[in-house]
Amino acid sequence: MNEIKTATLSIERELKDELRVVEYNVGNGDFHFHSQVEICIVEDGSVEALVNNSQTTLEKGDIAVSLPYDPHRYIAKDGVRYSVLVIPSEMGERFCSDMRSLGSPFLKQSESNSEIFSYLFSLKKSDSGELDKLGYVYLILGAIKKELLSEPKENGSDNELLSGLLLYIHKNYGKNLTLSSIAKAFGYHPAYISSYFKARLDIGISRYISVIRLNNAVQLMRKKKYSVTEIALECGFNSARTFYRAFRQEFGCSPGDYTANL
C-alpha cells in the first residue's frame, strides 16, 4: 500500500457510462475510481487486485467488486484472462447501499461463483437482447449480494463510519459541504476525519466531494437543459468560476468544450 499515491478519476469510464463487459489479458495497475459499479471476474490465470485498502490475489473463478468511487486496480500476471462487468451506478443503487458496510470486496471460490460465471457467459453472448442483458446483470448482482452478505463482517464499527461518511456525502453534495461540517455531523475532529478518509480511500475528502459534484454535473450537462451557472449551483459549487476550475482540473477541458462534443 505504501507505493500508492493518489487514485485518479477514470475519464474514459465517466464519458462512456453504459452497461458493458470488457475482456482483458493484461492489467496495467492504474489506481483509479469512477461512478460505476465494476465487477472483475477472473476466467483464467491470476490477478493482483486492490479495492480500497483490501488486497488479494484473485485466482481462476474469483471475483472482485468495486462500488462507485471505490479506488481500485488490477495487476495481471502472464496468461491471465479476466472480464470486467461495468454497471452504471443508477442500476445498482440498492445493491450499493447494502454492500457499503461489507468487510471484504472479494468473492473467492464460493458456491455462487459458477452460477455467476454462467450468467456472465450468457450476458456476453452477442445475440442477447437488452432486456436479457439487464436480467443477467441483476442475477449477477443478486448472487454476489447473497454470498457476501452471508460472510462475517470485519472491523464492523470502522466500516460503519466509512459507509456513513460516503452516504452522507452522496446525500449532501449539493449543499455547502465542508470537512468541518462533516466532522461535526459525525462527532469527530476534522483532522481525524481527514486522515481517516485518506487512509481508507487513498483520496482526500475535499477532492472526493468535488468528484461527486462533477459527476452529477456531467449528468446534467448531457441533458442540455441547464446553464453552466445552474448546474454549478445545483451540484454544490458556490460559483460558476469554482465549477470551471474544478472541471478543468479533473477533465482537462472546459465545460463548454465538453458539451460541444456531446
C-alpha angles and dihedrals in degrees: 000000000000093000092059114096115173131342115236129216111252102234091187091058093048094050093048101046100169142112111274146140117230120195121211139184094179135044121199097199097237109166105225146142138205142174096264130089108247126197119191114201118187111216098175138000124008137294131199103227129192122185117174103316096333119100132181144145112258114210130192108306096022126123136205124199123205116187123206111302094004106143108233145157140184126213110193125207126215116295095018126148121184139157128220117208109205114201122186107242093237088066093056106037095124090042091052096049091052094045100048094088097052120122097218133035093198131095109196127184095331129158090247095057097081088050091051091048089054092052091048092052090052091047092054094052108116093224095057111121123223094260091048090051092051090049093053091048092055091046089053092048091047094051092048093047093049093049099045096042089056091059120092112260120240126213090005100182092044092052091045090058092050092046090048093050093049094048091046092053093047092051096044107032090112092061132071092285117178137164090254094051092048093048091049092051090055098038097244135120112263092238091057094049090047095051093040093052093047092047093051100041105021090232130095116252094235092054091045090055090048092052092050090051093047093049091054090045090055090053090054092045090056090060090059091211102109138062121243090252092051091050093046094052094041091055096048104264112136093221143005088250092058089048092051092050094048092045094052091045093055103032102029094232140069123266088249092055090049096050091046088064096048 
